[in-house]
Each structure stands twice: as C-alpha cells, then as structure tokens.
Amino acid sequence: MWAIIPDNLDILVVKGSVLLDLGRNQEASRTFDKALTMDPDNIKALTEKGNFLNYLGKYNESIAYFDKVLNIVPDHFDALNNKGAALYDLGRYNESIRYSDKVLTLNPNDDVIALYIKGLGVNCLGRSNESIGYFDKILAIDPNYFNALNNKGLALYNLAQYDEAIEYYDRALVIGPNYPLALTNKQLAINRSPHPW
C-alpha cells in the first residue's frame, strides 16, 4: 500500500506514526527522516520524531525536535507537553514545570498531561502537598487515571500519611493489578519503609 505514492509527505508522516504504533521503531525513524528531508518544517513529522526519541530515552535529542516545532508554532500543545516531559525525565524539574504552566495558561480546560507532569515535578522538588492538588484535579477529570492515583499515593507517602497512601495504591491496583511500581509503593507504605528514590 505504501509504495503506491512513495514520496507523498502526508502519507509518509502517517506511515511513520503507524510504524511507531506497531513497534517498528527504526522504520518509523527512517520514515520521519524522509518526510523531514522533503519538508524540514513539517510540524507532525517533527513532533512524531521528537516523541520517538523521547520514547527511546534520548531526551536532549527529542527536545531539539520539540524546539523546532515551538519555533514555528510557539503554542503547540503537544510540543510544549512533550518537552516538559523530556525535561522532567532529565531531572530538570523547574524547567519542566514552566512548560506545564504554559500549557495550562493556554488551555482553559485543564490539560491532564500538563497537570500530571507538573504534579510529578513539584513532588520531586519536595512540594508533596502542592502535587496532591494537581493529582486531585486530574482525578476530578478522570477518577481512573492510574498514574495520578499511584503518584498521589507517593505524595501522601512522602508526607508520612501511609494509610491514605495505601488507599490510593489500592485504587491504582484495581486498574492495573500487576503494576510493579504500585505494588512496591504499597509494600513500602505498609512497612513504613524509607523510599529508595
């Protein structure tokens, strides 16, 4: 099917996204590169290539692609969110929070991803009470948001509110019963053990 119009830019971008979804990462990367050879400013190809690099843990490289998008479209939600996530993964929490704030300023309907990244960032900075507020906003939008449940539990754990933390880990484990991090977090809370990270 793809060989019918091999040099069509839009089809190349869609093909790259599909390959990425199928886990055919190297083919996806080559497809995005081909699209970017045809149009170096293609927003979708730049964003998807950045997402691909982020997925591989190549955060600095992914940020370079998100920056290219933001140079063209400064208010691009996906690029702002994904750059914030990459900065978080690099441990650059204050910068990450700034990108989440940009999204939340632009989006009047509380963007769940930006709330989540900001909640993670402020928790890592030792502001667990504040992070709970962000996770609560997410849970008001989606009560079954697994990562918000687990990370609210972690914030409560950081505040030595172990029983409350266990309640949120249990809610997370109803959704993902075999998720190792939630199971580990719950065990640490039960034992009142120091968190290893």
Order of alpha helices (4+ residues) and beta strands (2+ residues): alpha-alpha-alpha-alpha-alpha-alpha-alpha-alpha-alpha-alpha-alpha
